Amino acid sequence: MLYKALILGIIGIIVVLDSRFFGRLNVEQPLIASTLVGIALGDVTKGLMVGATLELISLGLVNVGAAAPPDMAMGSIIASAFAILSGASAQTALTIAIPIAVLGQMLGIVIRMGMSSFNVMANKYIDEGKFKSATNLHIIWGMGLYALSYFIPIFVAIYFGTNLVKEIVSIIPTWLTSGLTVASAVLPAYGFALLLSTMITKKMAPYFFIGFLITAYANISVTGIALFAILIAILLDQIIYKDKSSSKDDDSLDSL
């Protein structure tokens, strides 16, 4: 079991570093992560079955900015491993995946809160001319924390059993989970504020607030707002900006 726990822990490291270090190979999707577990444990069919079931759940979970939804990648690795090792069905794996995904969500929030201090440290190193130290904060310490956040829970869950993980989730006090929930709501707002500070202008602000008000009061999804925005952009291009470009062309012809 030690060998299997180590292998699955390494798969977890690959999964968590997918979009953070390797680019985006979509290894962090439950379907692919569970398939890798199936290959490692010699039952690809069961891995695909569990991964497909969990993929349907994760389709409704979108990680926007600093938001931390339930970590279905971690849940899919552990759930598919136990489904294969215990011979359970894909439906039974859901009862294992959900609490582990919630635990992964809370771990992700804690790590993001801790890594926020890296910005201050990096600025200090840059001011002192210690560029290698600033780089190591991101490349070594940041990636190392993310790797450990997956390797340790996966290794412990596989080596000691899912009952230990469920007990850990159940004994977490309510005040801590409530605090982490509040933090998960504040961090996305902070992330959007950082993006807007570099993107928003006087010309763009009305469009932003129009979309915000429509979303808040018309109960339209973000997808619907995006479709409206595309149509508005096409209209603006055809009516306003096209007339301006044509008038500039006429002026240039007149000058000739």
DOSE-846342 format. One record per atom (N, C-alpha, C): residue in one letter; atom name; y, z, x. Coordinates in steps of 0.001 Angstrom, whole numbers. Each point is the difference from the previous one (the first is absolute). Example, Ala and Ser with C-alpha at 12.3 -4.5 7.8 and 13.67 -1.06 7.14 Angstrom:
BEGIN
[pt A,N,[-5690,7800,13190]] [pt A,CA,[1190,0,-890]] [pt A,C,[1200,0,900]] [pt S,N,[1050,-720,-350]] [pt S,CA,[1190,60,820]] [pt S,C,[1090,730,-770]] 
END
This chain:
BEGIN
[pt M,N,[-1213,0,824]] [pt M,CA,[1213,0,-824]] [pt M,C,[1266,0,859]] [pt L,N,[-92,586,1197]] [pt L,CA,[1155,27,894]] [pt L,C,[416,-1417,377]] [pt Y,N,[-987,-836,311]] [pt Y,CA,[291,-1387,386]] [pt Y,C,[665,-743,-1155]] [pt K,N,[-517,191,-1206]] [pt K,CA,[567,-689,-1160]] [pt K,C,[1421,498,-279]] [pt A,N,[219,1298,150]] [pt A,CA,[1334,554,-225]] [pt A,C,[993,-564,1004]] [pt L,N,[-423,-166,1251]] [pt L,CA,[878,-566,1024]] [pt L,C,[331,-1467,-303]] [pt I,N,[-1003,-774,-383]] [pt I,CA,[210,-1412,-305]] [pt I,C,[961,-162,-1177]] [pt L,N,[-222,784,-1046]] [pt L,CA,[866,-104,-1166]] [pt L,C,[1403,508,312]] [pt G,N,[107,990,877]] [pt G,CA,[1322,449,427]] [pt G,C,[753,-1082,742]] [pt I,N,[-701,-760,816]] [pt I,CA,[627,-1120,717]] [pt I,C,[424,-1087,-981]] [pt I,N,[-829,-262,-1011]] [pt I,CA,[386,-961,-1044]] [pt I,C,[1265,481,-700]] [pt G,N,[88,1304,-242]] [pt G,CA,[1200,548,-613]] [pt G,C,[1236,-222,851]] [pt I,N,[-138,130,1319]] [pt I,CA,[1130,-253,904]] [pt I,C,[443,-1451,-95]] [pt I,N,[-955,-916,-11]] [pt I,CA,[327,-1421,-124]] [pt I,C,[728,-272,-1317]] [pt V,N,[-466,653,-1063]] [pt V,CA,[598,-214,-1325]] [pt V,C,[1436,511,-46]] [pt V,N,[231,1215,494]] [pt V,CA,[1329,589,-109]] [pt V,C,[1005,-693,918]] [pt L,N,[-471,-582,1103]] [pt L,CA,[903,-687,917]] [pt L,C,[162,-1478,-329]] [pt D,N,[-618,-437,-1083]] [pt D,CA,[50,-1414,-368]] [pt D,C,[1433,-483,-134]] [pt S,N,[756,538,-952]] [pt S,CA,[1364,-459,-241]] [pt S,C,[1007,662,914]] [pt R,N,[-426,962,819]] [pt R,CA,[927,722,864]] [pt R,C,[-46,-447,1450]] [pt F,N,[-1077,-652,392]] [pt F,CA,[-151,-376,1420]] [pt F,C,[-597,-1385,176]] [pt F,N,[-964,-370,-836]] [pt F,CA,[-706,-1267,170]] [pt F,C,[637,-1150,-778]] [pt G,N,[1153,245,-633]] [pt G,CA,[546,-997,-908]] [pt G,C,[-429,366,-1398]] [pt R,N,[-488,-949,-774]] [pt R,CA,[-573,305,-1314]] [pt R,C,[-1191,-922,-221]] [pt L,N,[-1181,521,296]] [pt L,CA,[-1237,-745,-189]] [pt L,C,[-670,334,-1327]] [pt N,N,[660,861,-803]] [pt N,CA,[-531,447,-1288]] [pt N,C,[-1302,779,129]] [pt V,N,[-244,556,1187]] [pt V,CA,[-1177,847,178]] [pt V,C,[131,1283,-812]] [pt E,N,[1254,404,-283]] [pt E,CA,[221,1241,-739]] [pt E,C,[-295,-133,-1486]] [pt Q,N,[-290,-1203,-469]] [pt Q,CA,[-389,-156,-1401]] [pt Q,C,[-1379,626,-223]] [pt P,N,[-190,711,-1120]] [pt P,CA,[-1287,673,-237]] [pt P,C,[-1200,-928,68]] [pt L,N,[159,-1234,-466]] [pt L,CA,[-1129,-926,16]] [pt L,C,[-467,-286,1424]] [pt I,N,[943,-248,894]] [pt I,CA,[-356,-315,1380]] [pt I,C,[-443,1256,744]] [pt A,N,[707,1109,-213]] [pt A,CA,[-375,1248,676]] [pt A,C,[-1410,434,-386]] [pt S,N,[-317,-94,-1286]] [pt S,CA,[-1346,383,-445]] [pt S,C,[-1055,-956,535]] [pt T,N,[360,-1274,130]] [pt T,CA,[-941,-966,573]] [pt T,C,[-305,331,1457]] [pt L,N,[1045,396,751]] [pt L,CA,[-222,406,1389]] [pt L,C,[-922,1217,73]] [pt V,N,[173,919,-943]] [pt V,CA,[-892,1162,-55]] [pt V,C,[-1425,-446,-305]] [pt G,N,[-148,-942,-925]] [pt G,CA,[-1329,-515,-320]] [pt G,C,[-664,-666,1193]] [pt I,N,[789,-739,785]] [pt I,CA,[-554,-631,1207]] [pt I,C,[-445,1070,1000]] [pt A,N,[825,1036,174]] [pt A,CA,[-319,1052,971]] [pt A,C,[-1229,798,-411]] [pt L,N,[-197,186,-1306]] [pt L,CA,[-1117,812,-485]] [pt L,C,[-1194,-835,-448]] [pt G,N,[103,-1318,116]] [pt G,CA,[-1140,-865,-296]] [pt G,C,[-223,-302,-1462]] [pt D,N,[1036,129,-833]] [pt D,CA,[-150,-328,-1424]] [pt D,C,[1291,-675,-456]] [pt V,N,[131,-1276,316]] [pt V,CA,[1219,-743,-315]] [pt V,C,[172,-140,-1513]] [pt T,N,[-1111,-187,-722]] [pt T,CA,[79,-174,-1451]] [pt T,C,[618,1211,-675]] [pt K,N,[-449,1198,361]] [pt K,CA,[554,1217,-604]] [pt K,C,[1465,173,415]] [pt G,N,[328,-337,1238]] [pt G,CA,[1385,82,440]] [pt G,C,[909,-920,-802]] [pt L,N,[-474,-1221,-277]] [pt L,CA,[779,-940,-811]] [pt L,C,[158,504,-1428]] [pt M,N,[-1059,569,-550]] [pt M,CA,[60,492,-1375]] [pt M,C,[1016,1139,-136]] [pt V,N,[-60,953,897]] [pt V,CA,[938,1117,-41]] [pt V,C,[1419,-495,274]] [pt G,N,[133,-870,989]] [pt G,CA,[1325,-515,339]] [pt G,C,[636,-780,-1132]] [pt A,N,[-794,-803,-703]] [pt A,CA,[538,-773,-1124]] [pt A,C,[468,918,-1120]] [pt T,N,[-752,1063,-266]] [pt T,CA,[397,950,-1046]] [pt T,C,[1296,709,363]] [pt L,N,[107,447,1248]] [pt L,CA,[1203,715,427]] [pt L,C,[1188,-943,166]] [pt E,N,[-277,-1273,293]] [pt E,CA,[1085,-974,124]] [pt E,C,[720,-181,-1333]] [pt L,N,[-745,43,-1095]] [pt L,CA,[608,-125,-1323]] [pt L,C,[969,1147,-270]] [pt I,N,[-345,1184,498]] [pt I,CA,[896,1149,-178]] [pt I,C,[1236,-145,870]] [pt S,N,[-193,-431,1244]] [pt S,CA,[1116,-79,941]] [pt S,C,[977,-1116,-330]] [pt L,N,[-394,-950,-873]] [pt L,CA,[907,-1086,-357]] [pt L,C,[1266,523,-671]] [pt G,N,[-114,1116,-683]] [pt G,CA,[1174,564,-664]] [pt G,C,[790,956,863]] [pt L,N,[-417,207,1240]] [pt L,CA,[692,912,906]] [pt L,C,[765,-810,1021]] [pt V,N,[1326,126,-17]] [pt V,CA,[845,-777,900]] [pt V,C,[737,955,919]] [pt N,N,[-110,-227,1287]] [pt N,CA,[693,822,986]] [pt N,C,[1339,-652,321]] [pt V,N,[1077,521,-597]] [pt V,CA,[1334,-550,195]] [pt V,C,[793,934,892]] [pt G,N,[488,-537,1126]] [pt G,CA,[805,814,897]] [pt G,C,[-790,1187,516]] [pt A,N,[562,1176,-196]] [pt A,CA,[-659,1223,470]] [pt A,C,[-864,647,-1068]] [pt A,N,[-155,-655,-1131]] [pt A,CA,[-824,567,-1068]] [pt A,C,[-1451,105,462]] [pt A,N,[-663,1052,-438]] [pt A,CA,[-1381,243,423]] [pt A,C,[-883,147,-1223]] [pt P,N,[-599,-1090,-487]] [pt P,CA,[-940,97,-1108]] [pt P,C,[-1325,566,497]] [pt P,N,[-925,329,-890]] [pt P,CA,[-1321,462,444]] [pt P,C,[-620,-954,1006]] [pt D,N,[-522,556,1074]] [pt D,CA,[-507,-797,1123]] [pt D,C,[-1402,-505,-332]] [pt M,N,[-38,-1164,-667]] [pt M,CA,[-1280,-551,-404]] [pt M,C,[-799,-540,1184]] [pt A,N,[669,-305,1099]] [pt A,CA,[-728,-481,1179]] [pt A,C,[-903,1094,544]] [pt M,N,[567,1197,170]] [pt M,CA,[-822,1123,454]] [pt M,C,[-1072,346,-1026]] [pt G,N,[394,2,-1272]] [pt G,CA,[-966,301,-1040]] [pt G,C,[-1137,-997,-41]] [pt S,N,[304,-1281,224]] [pt S,CA,[-1042,-1022,-56]] [pt S,C,[-972,125,1169]] [pt I,N,[494,365,1178]] [pt I,CA,[-888,152,1160]] [pt I,C,[-992,1130,-236]] [pt I,N,[510,1154,-412]] [pt I,CA,[-871,1155,-187]] [pt I,C,[-911,-192,-1212]] [pt A,N,[552,-550,-1090]] [pt A,CA,[-807,-170,-1214]] [pt A,C,[-1114,-1015,220]] [pt S,N,[300,-1115,640]] [pt S,CA,[-1037,-1004,243]] [pt S,C,[-1052,526,968]] [pt A,N,[415,804,980]] [pt A,CA,[-960,580,940]] [pt A,C,[-974,924,-719]] [pt F,N,[515,848,-886]] [pt F,CA,[-886,922,-707]] [pt F,C,[-839,-701,-1048]] [pt A,N,[545,-1082,-585]] [pt A,CA,[-811,-768,-946]] [pt A,C,[-1187,-634,707]] [pt I,N,[208,-459,1216]] [pt I,CA,[-1081,-617,769]] [pt I,C,[-973,1054,511]] [pt L,N,[550,1094,539]] [pt L,CA,[-867,1019,599]] [pt L,C,[-809,762,-1045]] [pt S,N,[594,173,-1195]] [pt S,CA,[-697,766,-1043]] [pt S,C,[-671,-870,-1038]] [pt G,N,[247,-1309,47]] [pt G,CA,[-580,-898,-981]] [pt G,C,[662,60,-1360]] [pt A,N,[1229,532,-86]] [pt A,CA,[705,99,-1275]] [pt A,C,[553,-1361,-401]] [pt S,N,[374,-125,-1273]] [pt S,CA,[552,-1253,-509]] [pt S,C,[1474,-107,331]] [pt A,N,[553,-1202,-227]] [pt A,CA,[1422,-215,261]] [pt A,C,[854,847,-926]] [pt Q,N,[-455,191,-1241]] [pt Q,CA,[761,818,-949]] [pt Q,C,[14,1465,436]] [pt T,N,[-1115,463,536]] [pt T,CA,[-42,1381,472]] [pt T,C,[924,208,1191]] [pt A,N,[185,-1059,788]] [pt A,CA,[879,92,1173]] [pt A,C,[1438,265,-398]] [pt L,N,[393,-366,-1229]] [pt L,CA,[1369,246,-450]] [pt L,C,[316,1489,-25]] [pt T,N,[-975,819,-384]] [pt T,CA,[238,1443,-57]] [pt T,C,[255,583,1381]] [pt I,N,[-451,-695,1038]] [pt I,CA,[246,441,1373]] [pt I,C,[1300,-582,508]] [pt A,N,[281,-1265,-347]] [pt A,CA,[1138,-719,565]] [pt A,C,[1334,571,-449]] [pt I,N,[117,380,-1275]] [pt I,CA,[1295,413,-528]] [pt I,C,[527,1271,664]] [pt P,N,[-778,1116,63]] [pt P,CA,[554,1194,669]] [pt P,C,[291,-223,1473]] [pt I,N,[-820,-827,674]] [pt I,CA,[260,-282,1409]] [pt I,C,[1264,-846,150]] [pt A,N,[220,-934,-917]] [pt A,CA,[1217,-813,31]] [pt A,C,[1241,869,-191]] [pt V,N,[-103,1012,-874]] [pt V,CA,[1118,923,-205]] [pt V,C,[250,818,1261]] [pt L,N,[-1076,449,647]] [pt L,CA,[149,730,1259]] [pt L,C,[653,-886,1053]] [pt G,N,[-426,-1268,84]] [pt G,CA,[619,-931,937]] [pt G,C,[1463,-229,-299]] [pt Q,N,[357,-7,-1289]] [pt Q,CA,[1402,-135,-397]] [pt Q,C,[838,1155,540]] [pt M,N,[-505,1234,-155]] [pt M,CA,[743,1160,471]] [pt M,C,[98,12,1524]] [pt L,N,[-1065,-402,679]] [pt L,CA,[56,-84,1458]] [pt L,C,[1033,-1020,451]] [pt G,N,[54,-1139,-713]] [pt G,CA,[983,-1028,336]] [pt G,C,[1429,493,-153]] [pt I,N,[255,782,-1059]] [pt I,CA,[1349,538,-208]] [pt I,C,[370,966,1116]] [pt V,N,[-942,874,360]] [pt V,CA,[267,969,1065]] [pt V,C,[278,-710,1319]] [pt I,N,[-775,-1023,318]] [pt I,CA,[194,-727,1259]] [pt I,C,[1343,-715,9]] [pt R,N,[383,-618,-1122]] [pt R,CA,[1292,-679,-60]] [pt R,C,[1151,987,160]] [pt M,N,[-147,1169,-600]] [pt M,CA,[1041,1024,151]] [pt M,C,[104,450,1452]] [pt G,N,[-1144,174,659]] [pt G,CA,[22,423,1399]] [pt G,C,[537,-1071,931]] [pt M,N,[-371,-1257,-283]] [pt M,CA,[428,-1093,877]] [pt M,C,[1465,-353,-186]] [pt S,N,[629,498,-1054]] [pt S,CA,[1430,-266,-167]] [pt S,C,[822,597,1136]] [pt S,N,[-539,1065,639]] [pt S,CA,[695,601,1141]] [pt S,C,[-48,-893,1233]] [pt F,N,[-902,-990,3]] [pt F,CA,[-89,-903,1142]] [pt F,C,[1278,-818,176]] [pt N,N,[709,-270,-1108]] [pt N,CA,[1232,-777,105]] [pt N,C,[1046,725,834]] [pt V,N,[126,1309,-242]] [pt V,CA,[959,796,770]] [pt V,C,[-412,48,1464]] [pt M,N,[-1288,198,245]] [pt M,CA,[-486,67,1376]] [pt M,C,[177,-1333,708]] [pt A,N,[-261,-1109,-714]] [pt A,CA,[142,-1320,611]] [pt A,C,[1454,-274,361]] [pt N,N,[917,344,-891]] [pt N,CA,[1427,-194,308]] [pt N,C,[421,811,1220]] [pt K,N,[-534,1206,108]] [pt K,CA,[317,842,1156]] [pt K,C,[-521,-626,1286]] [pt Y,N,[-1245,-500,-47]] [pt Y,CA,[-567,-632,1193]] [pt Y,C,[784,-1255,389]] [pt I,N,[432,-771,-997]] [pt I,CA,[754,-1220,284]] [pt I,C,[1347,337,630]] [pt D,N,[665,1031,-523]] [pt D,CA,[1278,412,581]] [pt D,C,[-166,464,1439]] [pt E,N,[-1155,596,315]] [pt E,CA,[-255,477,1361]] [pt E,C,[-585,-1084,899]] [pt G,N,[-221,-1195,-565]] [pt G,CA,[-554,-1088,790]] [pt G,C,[-1499,58,181]] [pt K,N,[-691,859,-764]] [pt K,CA,[-1449,126,97]] [pt K,C,[-660,-936,-1035]] [pt F,N,[64,-1295,288]] [pt F,CA,[-463,-987,-966]] [pt F,C,[-1525,21,-166]] [pt K,N,[-719,317,1059]] [pt K,CA,[-1458,62,-90]] [pt K,C,[-427,1143,-914]] [pt S,N,[700,1131,90]] [pt S,CA,[-330,1132,-869]] [pt S,C,[269,-337,-1458]] [pt A,N,[1106,-721,-246]] [pt A,CA,[305,-410,-1373]] [pt A,C,[-1052,-966,-524]] [pt T,N,[-476,-894,852]] [pt T,CA,[-1041,-942,-411]] [pt T,C,[-1320,707,-280]] [pt N,N,[-315,1000,837]] [pt N,CA,[-1258,732,-179]] [pt N,C,[-37,774,-1315]] [pt L,N,[1170,410,-504]] [pt L,CA,[27,695,-1288]] [pt L,C,[-592,-866,-1095]] [pt H,N,[292,-1275,55]] [pt H,CA,[-499,-914,-1030]] [pt H,C,[-1402,-502,312]] [pt I,N,[-201,-467,1220]] [pt I,CA,[-1264,-652,354]] [pt I,C,[-1140,1001,148]] [pt I,N,[269,1131,636]] [pt I,CA,[-1076,951,307]] [pt I,C,[-64,1131,-1017]] [pt W,N,[1091,763,-119]] [pt W,CA,[-45,1183,-863]] [pt W,C,[-81,-380,-1474]] [pt G,N,[795,-983,-416]] [pt G,CA,[-37,-413,-1397]] [pt G,C,[-1353,-553,-400]] [pt M,N,[-512,-945,805]] [pt M,CA,[-1302,-582,-309]] [pt M,C,[-1116,1037,123]] [pt G,N,[173,924,960]] [pt G,CA,[-1016,1037,168]] [pt G,C,[-86,928,-1204]] [pt L,N,[1155,360,-562]] [pt L,CA,[-9,863,-1185]] [pt L,C,[-632,-696,-1194]] [pt Y,N,[328,-1276,-195]] [pt Y,CA,[-609,-741,-1102]] [pt Y,C,[-1515,-130,200]] [pt A,N,[-415,-251,1252]] [pt A,CA,[-1429,-135,276]] [pt A,C,[-738,1306,-292]] [pt L,N,[570,1125,439]] [pt L,CA,[-642,1294,-242]] [pt L,C,[-20,347,-1489]] [pt S,N,[1050,-443,-734]] [pt S,CA,[50,309,-1431]] [pt S,C,[-1133,-652,-759]] [pt Y,N,[-589,-1051,556]] [pt Y,CA,[-1154,-647,-637]] [pt Y,C,[-1309,442,646]] [pt F,N,[-3,75,1331]] [pt F,CA,[-1257,293,697]] [pt F,C,[-527,1387,-361]] [pt I,N,[867,1004,9]] [pt I,CA,[-452,1369,-236]] [pt I,C,[-549,189,-1420]] [pt P,N,[730,-396,-1067]] [pt P,CA,[-584,198,-1346]] [pt P,C,[-1293,-779,-215]] [pt I,N,[-55,-1238,522]] [pt I,CA,[-1211,-805,-183]] [pt I,C,[-1169,614,762]] [pt F,N,[243,413,1236]] [pt F,CA,[-1068,604,795]] [pt F,C,[-505,1287,-648]] [pt V,N,[927,852,-437]] [pt V,CA,[-392,1269,-623]] [pt V,C,[-763,-246,-1294]] [pt A,N,[500,-956,-815]] [pt A,CA,[-650,-268,-1287]] [pt A,C,[-1413,-537,184]] [pt I,N,[-182,-900,965]] [pt I,CA,[-1329,-588,211]] [pt I,C,[-939,1008,663]] [pt Y,N,[514,748,941]] [pt Y,CA,[-859,908,770]] [pt Y,C,[-382,1253,-804]] [pt F,N,[963,543,-773]] [pt F,CA,[-251,1239,-728]] [pt F,C,[-249,-214,-1486]] [pt G,N,[359,-1175,-541]] [pt G,CA,[-242,-278,-1408]] [pt G,C,[1278,17,-821]] [pt T,N,[-8,-704,-1127]] [pt T,CA,[1189,-108,-839]] [pt T,C,[322,1306,-718]] [pt N,N,[-979,877,-141]] [pt N,CA,[282,1263,-684]] [pt N,C,[1074,797,735]] [pt L,N,[-3,-93,1329]] [pt L,CA,[1019,693,784]] [pt L,C,[1374,-575,-294]] [pt V,N,[80,-1333,-85]] [pt V,CA,[1287,-639,-277]] [pt V,C,[499,395,-1383]] [pt K,N,[-895,0,-1001]] [pt K,CA,[403,377,-1356]] [pt K,C,[483,1447,-41]] [pt E,N,[-659,872,766]] [pt E,CA,[428,1399,25]] [pt E,C,[1380,140,624]] [pt I,N,[268,-804,1047]] [pt I,CA,[1317,51,638]] [pt I,C,[1081,-437,-982]] [pt V,N,[-289,-1054,-757]] [pt V,CA,[974,-486,-982]] [pt V,C,[233,1042,-1082]] [pt S,N,[-1064,664,-427]] [pt S,CA,[122,950,-1111]] [pt S,C,[746,1269,398]] [pt I,N,[-58,402,1272]] [pt I,CA,[652,1252,406]] [pt I,C,[1452,-212,430]] [pt I,N,[466,-1238,35]] [pt I,CA,[1405,-245,349]] [pt I,C,[877,595,-1088]] [pt P,N,[937,879,337]] [pt P,CA,[812,664,-1036]] [pt P,C,[874,-973,-770]] [pt T,N,[314,365,-1231]] [pt T,CA,[791,-870,-871]] [pt T,C,[1397,-217,551]] [pt W,N,[592,1056,584]] [pt W,CA,[1362,-145,510]] [pt W,C,[65,-1035,1124]] [pt L,N,[-1076,-115,787]] [pt L,CA,[-7,-974,1075]] [pt L,C,[-130,-1415,-543]] [pt T,N,[-914,-189,-953]] [pt T,CA,[-154,-1332,-578]] [pt T,C,[1255,-418,-756]] [pt S,N,[642,946,-677]] [pt S,CA,[1248,-318,-710]] [pt S,C,[1093,-380,990]] [pt G,N,[73,734,1104]] [pt G,CA,[1003,-328,1019]] [pt G,C,[-232,-1362,620]] [pt L,N,[-1246,-319,265]] [pt L,CA,[-312,-1312,560]] [pt L,C,[284,-1105,-1003]] [pt T,N,[-204,297,-1286]] [pt T,CA,[319,-994,-1027]] [pt T,C,[1495,-282,-39]] [pt V,N,[788,1061,99]] [pt V,CA,[1457,-186,38]] [pt V,C,[409,-780,1244]] [pt A,N,[-609,335,1131]] [pt A,CA,[321,-711,1241]] [pt A,C,[-361,-1470,-103]] [pt S,N,[-1122,-306,-642]] [pt S,CA,[-404,-1396,-155]] [pt S,C,[964,-770,-886]] [pt A,N,[702,710,-887]] [pt A,CA,[1001,-667,-841]] [pt A,C,[1323,-161,733]] [pt V,N,[332,936,892]] [pt V,CA,[1264,-61,730]] [pt V,C,[-61,-1029,1122]] [pt L,N,[-1124,-69,701]] [pt L,CA,[-110,-908,1137]] [pt L,C,[218,-1464,-369]] [pt P,N,[-569,-515,-1113]] [pt P,CA,[302,-1387,-371]] [pt P,C,[1484,-237,-257]] [pt A,N,[663,971,-656]] [pt A,CA,[1433,-139,-250]] [pt A,C,[772,-57,1313]] [pt Y,N,[-412,829,944]] [pt Y,CA,[641,-14,1317]] [pt Y,C,[-247,-1327,715]] [pt G,N,[-1225,-522,-132]] [pt G,CA,[-305,-1292,624]] [pt G,C,[808,-1137,-595]] [pt F,N,[128,-17,-1331]] [pt F,CA,[809,-1033,-641]] [pt F,C,[1466,141,399]] [pt A,N,[470,1239,146]] [pt A,CA,[1389,209,411]] [pt A,C,[244,-565,1395]] [pt L,N,[-959,181,888]] [pt L,CA,[141,-561,1345]] [pt L,C,[37,-1524,-34]] [pt L,N,[-857,-600,-844]] [pt L,CA,[5,-1457,-120]] [pt L,C,[1316,-505,-577]] [pt L,N,[492,668,-1041]] [pt L,CA,[1237,-440,-640]] [pt L,C,[1202,153,927]] [pt S,N,[-38,995,882]] [pt S,CA,[1127,207,910]] [pt S,C,[215,-1186,926]] [pt T,N,[-1045,-773,248]] [pt T,CA,[118,-1171,867]] [pt T,C,[62,-1313,-776]] [pt M,N,[-359,25,-1280]] [pt M,CA,[-96,-1240,-768]] [pt M,C,[1096,-167,-1043]] [pt I,N,[413,1086,-640]] [pt I,CA,[888,-126,-1147]] [pt I,C,[1422,-332,436]] [pt T,N,[655,-872,-754]] [pt T,CA,[1397,-381,213]] [pt T,C,[708,33,-1349]] [pt K,N,[1308,-226,22]] [pt K,CA,[756,2,-1250]] [pt K,C,[-471,-1113,-929]] [pt K,N,[-407,-1136,570]] [pt K,CA,[-473,-1106,-833]] [pt K,C,[-1398,255,-553]] [pt M,N,[-824,723,780]] [pt M,CA,[-1380,235,-429]] [pt M,C,[-145,1227,-885]] [pt A,N,[964,928,78]] [pt A,CA,[-116,1251,-754]] [pt A,C,[-149,-208,-1509]] [pt P,N,[780,-910,-639]] [pt P,CA,[-177,-177,-1453]] [pt P,C,[-1416,-423,-385]] [pt Y,N,[-618,-881,791]] [pt Y,CA,[-1360,-435,-311]] [pt Y,C,[-979,1156,116]] [pt F,N,[209,845,1005]] [pt F,CA,[-884,1152,175]] [pt F,C,[87,938,-1193]] [pt F,N,[1223,310,-429]] [pt F,CA,[157,942,-1107]] [pt F,C,[-436,-615,-1326]] [pt I,N,[155,-1313,-152]] [pt I,CA,[-506,-662,-1209]] [pt I,C,[-1521,162,-91]] [pt G,N,[-693,-271,1109]] [pt G,CA,[-1453,164,17]] [pt G,C,[-417,1437,-225]] [pt F,N,[739,934,594]] [pt F,CA,[-329,1425,-177]] [pt F,C,[166,429,-1453]] [pt L,N,[1111,-405,-629]] [pt L,CA,[256,402,-1381]] [pt L,C,[-1004,-633,-965]] [pt I,N,[-366,-1258,270]] [pt I,CA,[-994,-644,-867]] [pt I,C,[-1334,724,94]] [pt T,N,[-384,358,1234]] [pt T,CA,[-1261,720,191]] [pt T,C,[35,1371,-668]] [pt A,N,[1153,678,81]] [pt A,CA,[106,1356,-520]] [pt A,C,[43,48,-1518]] [pt Y,N,[669,-975,-632]] [pt Y,CA,[256,97,-1429]] [pt Y,C,[-754,-1030,-841]] [pt A,N,[-528,-1047,613]] [pt A,CA,[-694,-1032,-781]] [pt A,C,[-1512,103,113]] [pt N,N,[-490,942,810]] [pt N,CA,[-1450,203,167]] [pt N,C,[-709,-1284,422]] [pt I,N,[641,-750,896]] [pt I,CA,[-592,-1211,551]] [pt I,C,[-547,325,1385]] [pt S,N,[-1166,-524,303]] [pt S,CA,[-619,281,1290]] [pt S,C,[762,-672,1129]] [pt V,N,[-318,422,1224]] [pt V,CA,[643,-580,1174]] [pt V,C,[-328,-1488,117]] [pt T,N,[-1211,-379,-407]] [pt T,CA,[-377,-1416,32]] [pt T,C,[900,-815,-918]] [pt G,N,[270,524,-1213]] [pt G,CA,[896,-698,-917]] [pt G,C,[1400,-130,556]] [pt I,N,[496,1063,633]] [pt I,CA,[1327,-55,616]] [pt I,C,[30,-1040,1115]] [pt A,N,[-1069,-81,779]] [pt A,CA,[-60,-978,1088]] [pt A,C,[30,-1432,-547]] [pt L,N,[-698,-236,-1116]] [pt L,CA,[19,-1338,-600]] [pt L,C,[1387,-353,-523]] [pt F,N,[663,976,-639]] [pt F,CA,[1376,-226,-437]] [pt F,C,[909,-299,1200]] [pt A,N,[-205,721,1087]] [pt A,CA,[829,-200,1192]] [pt A,C,[-186,-1403,567]] [pt I,N,[-1228,-505,-25]] [pt I,CA,[-252,-1358,491]] [pt I,C,[750,-1027,-851]] [pt L,N,[-54,178,-1324]] [pt L,CA,[694,-925,-900]] [pt L,C,[1512,67,208]] [pt I,N,[531,1211,163]] [pt I,CA,[1442,147,243]] [pt I,C,[391,-666,1315]] [pt A,N,[-832,164,1033]] [pt A,CA,[289,-631,1286]] [pt A,C,[19,-1519,-115]] [pt I,N,[-937,-548,-777]] [pt I,CA,[-33,-1456,-199]] [pt I,C,[1255,-462,-737]] [pt L,N,[387,734,-1045]] [pt L,CA,[1197,-370,-752]] [pt L,C,[1254,74,871]] [pt L,N,[119,1065,767]] [pt L,CA,[1158,126,879]] [pt L,C,[57,-1135,1016]] [pt D,N,[-1166,-354,521]] [pt D,CA,[-42,-1091,977]] [pt D,C,[380,-1331,-637]] [pt Q,N,[-453,-239,-1220]] [pt Q,CA,[262,-1277,-661]] [pt Q,C,[1419,-97,-555]] [pt I,N,[580,1116,-432]] [pt I,CA,[1294,-50,-687]] [pt I,C,[1152,340,935]] [pt I,N,[-93,1139,678]] [pt I,CA,[1141,482,779]] [pt I,C,[-8,-570,1411]] [pt Y,N,[-1080,273,747]] [pt Y,CA,[-3,-370,1413]] [pt Y,C,[-129,-1501,210]] [pt K,N,[-638,-685,-938]] [pt K,CA,[-104,-1446,124]] [pt K,C,[1363,-650,-172]] [pt D,N,[809,504,-952]] [pt D,CA,[1339,-533,-195]] [pt D,C,[868,241,1232]] [pt K,N,[-139,1163,623]] [pt K,CA,[774,289,1195]] [pt K,C,[-382,-920,1148]] [pt S,N,[-1314,-215,168]] [pt S,CA,[-447,-874,1094]] [pt S,C,[427,-1432,-234]] [pt S,N,[-27,-463,-1274]] [pt S,CA,[406,-1370,-298]] [pt S,C,[1491,-183,209]] [pt S,N,[800,1033,-332]] [pt S,CA,[1443,-97,209]] [pt S,C,[332,-46,1483]] [pt K,N,[-765,749,818]] [pt K,CA,[217,-43,1445]] [pt K,C,[-342,-1377,553]] [pt D,N,[-1065,-611,-532]] [pt D,CA,[-363,-1343,452]] [pt D,C,[1080,-1010,-366]] [pt D,N,[583,140,-1202]] [pt D,CA,[1064,-915,-421]] [pt D,C,[1232,162,895]] [pt D,N,[313,1241,350]] [pt D,CA,[1155,237,860]] [pt D,C,[-215,-604,1376]] [pt S,N,[-1225,90,507]] [pt S,CA,[-282,-582,1304]] [pt S,C,[78,-1525,-26]] [pt L,N,[-431,-600,-1116]] [pt L,CA,[105,-1459,-151]] [pt L,C,[1456,-431,-90]] [pt D,N,[825,807,-718]] [pt D,CA,[1403,-351,-124]] [pt D,C,[712,63,1343]] [pt S,N,[-401,952,817]] [pt S,CA,[628,126,1314]] [pt S,C,[-303,-1191,886]] [pt L,N,[-1202,-622,-227]] [pt L,CA,[-338,-1171,777]] [pt L,C,[809,-1210,-473]] 
END
